[in-house]
Amino acid sequence: MHLEILTPESKIFTGEATAVQMQGTDGSFQVLNHHAPMISSLKEGNIKVDHDKTTTNFKVMGGFVEVADNKVTVLVEGLQK
């Protein structure tokens, strides 16, 4: 699936991913290939991205995610330091 993680200032990740784990406001969840369409709010926490046989973690300050047509778009307020 195609994944984009964006802040108001920049694009912090774009590419193909096999799994994405996020901290929703109602609990954590995972998105896999061909996931059903959804929109969710995100709380401050970690986004774990499995891609290219590796895992990358991003600490974010909350935001929103949209999943549709095997594309995941994550809009976050910013990265935690």
OpenMM code with the backbone's topology and positions (N, CA, C; nanometers):
from openmm import Vec3, app, unit

residues = "MET HIS LEU GLU ILE LEU THR PRO GLU SER LYS ILE PHE THR GLY GLU ALA THR ALA VAL GLN MET GLN GLY THR ASP GLY SER PHE GLN VAL LEU ASN HIS HIS ALA PRO MET ILE SER SER LEU LYS GLU GLY ASN ILE LYS VAL ASP HIS ASP LYS THR THR THR ASN PHE LYS VAL MET GLY GLY PHE VAL GLU VAL ALA ASP ASN LYS VAL THR VAL LEU VAL GLU GLY LEU GLN LYS".split()
positions = [
    Vec3(0.0845, -0.1173, 0.0000),
    Vec3(0.0000, 0.0000, 0.0000),
    Vec3(0.0893, 0.1240, 0.0000),
    Vec3(0.0367, 0.2320, -0.0526),
    Vec3(0.1128, 0.3565, -0.0564),
    Vec3(0.0848, 0.4350, 0.0720),
    Vec3(0.1913, 0.4855, 0.1336),
    Vec3(0.1797, 0.5591, 0.2590),
    Vec3(0.2435, 0.6962, 0.2453),
    Vec3(0.1737, 0.7982, 0.2942),
    Vec3(0.2297, 0.9329, 0.3068),
    Vec3(0.2052, 0.9806, 0.4495),
    Vec3(0.3103, 1.0315, 0.5123),
    Vec3(0.2984, 1.0949, 0.6436),
    Vec3(0.3409, 1.2399, 0.6255),
    Vec3(0.2481, 1.3320, 0.6551),
    Vec3(0.2704, 1.4741, 0.6279),
    Vec3(0.2539, 1.5569, 0.7545),
    Vec3(0.3357, 1.6618, 0.7666),
    Vec3(0.3160, 1.7654, 0.8675),
    Vec3(0.2781, 1.8922, 0.7921),
    Vec3(0.2364, 1.9970, 0.8605),
    Vec3(0.2072, 2.1224, 0.7896),
    Vec3(0.3295, 2.1786, 0.7161),
    Vec3(0.4490, 2.1430, 0.7624),
    Vec3(0.5710, 2.1968, 0.7023),
    Vec3(0.6342, 2.1083, 0.5959),
    Vec3(0.6164, 1.9760, 0.6060),
    Vec3(0.6904, 1.8883, 0.5149),
    Vec3(0.6283, 1.7491, 0.5051),
    Vec3(0.6786, 1.6741, 0.4092),
    Vec3(0.6434, 1.5334, 0.3917),
    Vec3(0.7529, 1.4538, 0.4623),
    Vec3(0.7170, 1.3746, 0.5640),
    Vec3(0.8205, 1.3042, 0.6386),
    Vec3(0.8380, 1.1592, 0.5944),
    Vec3(0.7403, 1.1048, 0.5230),
    Vec3(0.7556, 0.9706, 0.4663),
    Vec3(0.6628, 0.9575, 0.3476),
    Vec3(0.7132, 0.8992, 0.2412),
    Vec3(0.6299, 0.8614, 0.1276),
    Vec3(0.6898, 0.7356, 0.0666),
    Vec3(0.6056, 0.6365, 0.0413),
    Vec3(0.6538, 0.5125, -0.0168),
    Vec3(0.5588, 0.3987, 0.0084),
    Vec3(0.6034, 0.2800, -0.0284),
    Vec3(0.5236, 0.1597, -0.0110),
    Vec3(0.5482, 0.1010, 0.1280),
    Vec3(0.4428, 0.0548, 0.1926),
    Vec3(0.4518, -0.0053, 0.3251),
    Vec3(0.3699, -0.1332, 0.3279),
    Vec3(0.4098, -0.2265, 0.4129),
    Vec3(0.3346, -0.3508, 0.4278),
    Vec3(0.2424, -0.3460, 0.5491),
    Vec3(0.2757, -0.2599, 0.6483),
    Vec3(0.1925, -0.2456, 0.7679),
    Vec3(0.2230, -0.1111, 0.8333),
    Vec3(0.1192, -0.0509, 0.8936),
    Vec3(0.1350, 0.0751, 0.9656),
    Vec3(0.0573, 0.0633, 1.0964),
    Vec3(0.1252, 0.0827, 1.2098),
    Vec3(0.0609, 0.0804, 1.3412),
    Vec3(0.0561, 0.2225, 1.3949),
    Vec3(-0.0621, 0.2627, 1.4460),
    Vec3(-0.0821, 0.3996, 1.4938),
    Vec3(-0.1581, 0.4002, 1.6250),
    Vec3(-0.1498, 0.5125, 1.6949),
    Vec3(-0.2205, 0.5327, 1.8215),
    Vec3(-0.3451, 0.6167, 1.7953),
    Vec3(-0.4587, 0.5524, 1.7775),
    Vec3(-0.5838, 0.6249, 1.7610),
    Vec3(-0.6310, 0.6800, 1.8947),
    Vec3(-0.7212, 0.7748, 1.8920),
    Vec3(-0.7720, 0.8320, 2.0164),
    Vec3(-0.8528, 0.7296, 2.0968),
    Vec3(-0.9020, 0.6247, 2.0305),
    Vec3(-0.9765, 0.5184, 2.0999),
    Vec3(-0.8941, 0.3914, 2.1182),
    Vec3(-0.7651, 0.3974, 2.0873),
    Vec3(-0.6779, 0.2809, 2.1024),
    Vec3(-0.5903, 0.2623, 1.9798),
    Vec3(-0.4902, 0.1778, 1.9948),
    Vec3(-0.3981, 0.1560, 1.8825),
    Vec3(-0.4615, 0.0618, 1.7801),
    Vec3(-0.4159, 0.0743, 1.6552),
    Vec3(-0.4663, -0.0117, 1.5485),
    Vec3(-0.3598, -0.0256, 1.4411),
    Vec3(-0.3792, -0.1235, 1.3539),
    Vec3(-0.2856, -0.1504, 1.2459),
    Vec3(-0.3590, -0.1517, 1.1134),
    Vec3(-0.2946, -0.0979, 1.0111),
    Vec3(-0.3487, -0.0979, 0.8750),
    Vec3(-0.2582, -0.1870, 0.7897),
    Vec3(-0.3207, -0.2813, 0.7183),
    Vec3(-0.2495, -0.3706, 0.6275),
    Vec3(-0.2981, -0.3464, 0.4851),
    Vec3(-0.2339, -0.4117, 0.3883),
    Vec3(-0.2745, -0.3985, 0.2482),
    Vec3(-0.4238, -0.4249, 0.2317),
    Vec3(-0.4879, -0.3455, 0.1487),
    Vec3(-0.6291, -0.3586, 0.1132),
    Vec3(-0.7233, -0.3458, 0.2339),
    Vec3(-0.6841, -0.2616, 0.3283),
    Vec3(-0.7664, -0.2351, 0.4469),
    Vec3(-0.8954, -0.1650, 0.4036),
    Vec3(-1.0013, -0.1860, 0.4766),
    Vec3(-1.1287, -0.1179, 0.4491),
    Vec3(-1.1106, 0.0331, 0.4654),
    Vec3(-1.1851, 0.1123, 0.3892),
    Vec3(-1.1749, 0.2588, 0.4022),
    Vec3(-1.2095, 0.3044, 0.5439),
    Vec3(-1.1369, 0.4044, 0.5922),
    Vec3(-1.1627, 0.4571, 0.7261),
    Vec3(-1.0971, 0.5933, 0.7429),
    Vec3(-1.1461, 0.6670, 0.8396),
    Vec3(-1.0853, 0.7916, 0.8846),
    Vec3(-1.0807, 0.7843, 1.0365),
    Vec3(-0.9673, 0.8246, 1.0952),
    Vec3(-0.9536, 0.8189, 1.2401),
    Vec3(-0.8686, 0.9352, 1.2887),
    Vec3(-0.8963, 0.9796, 1.4099),
    Vec3(-0.8087, 1.0773, 1.4744),
    Vec3(-0.6975, 1.0020, 1.5464),
    Vec3(-0.5822, 1.0665, 1.5575),
    Vec3(-0.4665, 1.0066, 1.6212),
    Vec3(-0.4261, 1.0888, 1.7422),
    Vec3(-0.3791, 1.0202, 1.8451),
    Vec3(-0.3277, 1.0919, 1.9610),
    Vec3(-0.1756, 1.0925, 1.9540),
    Vec3(-0.1154, 1.1683, 2.0409),
    Vec3(0.0297, 1.1741, 2.0487),
    Vec3(0.0842, 1.0340, 2.0728),
    Vec3(0.1849, 0.9964, 1.9976),
    Vec3(0.2408, 0.8628, 2.0154),
    Vec3(0.3283, 0.8218, 1.8992),
    Vec3(0.3425, 0.6917, 1.8829),
    Vec3(0.4334, 0.6349, 1.7850),
    Vec3(0.3575, 0.5843, 1.6625),
    Vec3(0.4154, 0.6070, 1.5451),
    Vec3(0.3680, 0.5425, 1.4226),
    Vec3(0.4793, 0.4483, 1.3791),
    Vec3(0.4464, 0.3200, 1.3682),
    Vec3(0.5429, 0.2176, 1.3288),
    Vec3(0.5125, 0.1767, 1.1846),
    Vec3(0.6113, 0.1920, 1.0966),
    Vec3(0.5936, 0.1627, 0.9541),
    Vec3(0.6838, 0.0465, 0.9155),
    Vec3(0.6241, -0.0623, 0.8664),
    Vec3(0.7007, -0.1743, 0.8117),
    Vec3(0.7106, -0.1548, 0.6610),
    Vec3(0.8352, -0.1466, 0.6114),
    Vec3(0.8579, -0.1226, 0.4681),
    Vec3(0.9956, -0.1754, 0.4299),
    Vec3(1.0099, -0.2198, 0.3083),
    Vec3(1.1398, -0.2646, 0.2560),
    Vec3(1.2152, -0.3550, 0.3530),
    Vec3(1.1457, -0.4491, 0.4158),
    Vec3(1.2040, -0.5452, 0.5102),
    Vec3(1.2703, -0.4769, 0.6299),
    Vec3(1.2227, -0.3577, 0.6645),
    Vec3(1.2720, -0.2843, 0.7810),
    Vec3(1.1552, -0.2159, 0.8503),
    Vec3(1.1802, -0.1598, 0.9672),
    Vec3(1.0776, -0.0883, 1.0421),
    Vec3(1.1291, 0.0503, 1.0772),
    Vec3(1.0447, 0.1519, 1.0556),
    Vec3(1.0773, 0.2896, 1.0909),
    Vec3(0.9713, 0.3403, 1.1869),
    Vec3(1.0141, 0.4097, 1.2913),
    Vec3(0.9228, 0.4653, 1.3905),
    Vec3(0.9265, 0.6182, 1.3855),
    Vec3(0.8090, 0.6782, 1.3967),
    Vec3(0.7955, 0.8238, 1.4019),
    Vec3(0.7169, 0.8588, 1.5278),
    Vec3(0.7690, 0.9478, 1.6100),
    Vec3(0.6957, 0.9968, 1.7278),
    Vec3(0.6242, 1.1240, 1.6845),
    Vec3(0.4902, 1.1216, 1.6907),
    Vec3(0.4106, 1.2325, 1.6382),
    Vec3(0.3260, 1.2968, 1.7473),
    Vec3(0.2782, 1.4174, 1.7188),
    Vec3(0.2001, 1.4950, 1.8152),
    Vec3(0.0501, 1.4868, 1.7901),
    Vec3(0.0034, 1.3822, 1.7255),
    Vec3(-0.1391, 1.3670, 1.6997),
    Vec3(-0.1770, 1.4172, 1.5623),
    Vec3(-0.2967, 1.3799, 1.5178),
    Vec3(-0.3434, 1.4211, 1.3860),
    Vec3(-0.4580, 1.3346, 1.3389),
    Vec3(-0.4572, 1.3030, 1.2095),
    Vec3(-0.5640, 1.2253, 1.1474),
    Vec3(-0.5050, 1.1306, 1.0442),
    Vec3(-0.5780, 1.0211, 1.0152),
    Vec3(-0.5392, 0.9272, 0.9117),
    Vec3(-0.6609, 0.8966, 0.8256),
    Vec3(-0.6366, 0.8829, 0.6964),
    Vec3(-0.7399, 0.8394, 0.6019),
    Vec3(-0.6858, 0.7187, 0.5264),
    Vec3(-0.7680, 0.6134, 0.5174),
    Vec3(-0.7339, 0.4933, 0.4426),
    Vec3(-0.8389, 0.4755, 0.3345),
    Vec3(-0.7949, 0.4690, 0.2090),
    Vec3(-0.8877, 0.4490, 0.0965),
    Vec3(-0.8096, 0.3992, -0.0244),
    Vec3(-0.8650, 0.3030, -0.0951),
    Vec3(-0.8068, 0.2518, -0.2201),
    Vec3(-0.6609, 0.2117, -0.2052),
    Vec3(-0.6286, 0.1422, -0.0972),
    Vec3(-0.4940, 0.0937, -0.0677),
    Vec3(-0.3913, 0.2069, -0.0558),
    Vec3(-0.4387, 0.3234, -0.0131),
    Vec3(-0.3524, 0.4385, 0.0125),
    Vec3(-0.3809, 0.4885, 0.1537),
    Vec3(-0.2743, 0.5146, 0.2298),
    Vec3(-0.2852, 0.5635, 0.3669),
    Vec3(-0.2242, 0.7031, 0.3710),
    Vec3(-0.3032, 0.8015, 0.4119),
    Vec3(-0.2536, 0.9377, 0.4244),
    Vec3(-0.2650, 0.9771, 0.5707),
    Vec3(-0.1514, 1.0122, 0.6318),
    Vec3(-0.1463, 1.0506, 0.7716),
    Vec3(-0.1079, 1.1971, 0.7792),
    Vec3(-0.1938, 1.2774, 0.8408),
    Vec3(-0.1675, 1.4203, 0.8623),
    Vec3(-0.1437, 1.4412, 1.0106),
    Vec3(-0.0219, 1.4827, 1.0466),
    Vec3(0.0132, 1.4999, 1.1873),
    Vec3(0.0502, 1.6455, 1.2148),
    Vec3(0.0309, 1.6856, 1.3405),
    Vec3(0.0623, 1.8229, 1.3802),
    Vec3(0.2111, 1.8500, 1.3762),
    Vec3(0.2916, 1.7501, 1.3999),
    Vec3(0.4369, 1.7634, 1.3984),
    Vec3(0.5006, 1.6424, 1.4610),
    Vec3(0.6335, 1.6402, 1.4594),
    Vec3(0.7096, 1.5314, 1.5206),
    Vec3(0.7486, 1.5705, 1.6618),
    Vec3(0.7499, 1.4721, 1.7518),
    Vec3(0.7975, 1.4951, 1.8880),
    Vec3(0.9495, 1.4983, 1.8864),
    Vec3(1.0054, 1.5725, 1.9782),
    Vec3(1.1515, 1.5790, 1.9868),
    Vec3(1.2022, 1.4814, 2.0883),
] * unit.nanometer
topology = app.Topology()
chain = topology.addChain("A")
for resn in residues:
    res = topology.addResidue(resn, chain)
    for name in ("N", "CA", "C"):
        topology.addAtom(name, app.Element.getBySymbol(name[0]), res)
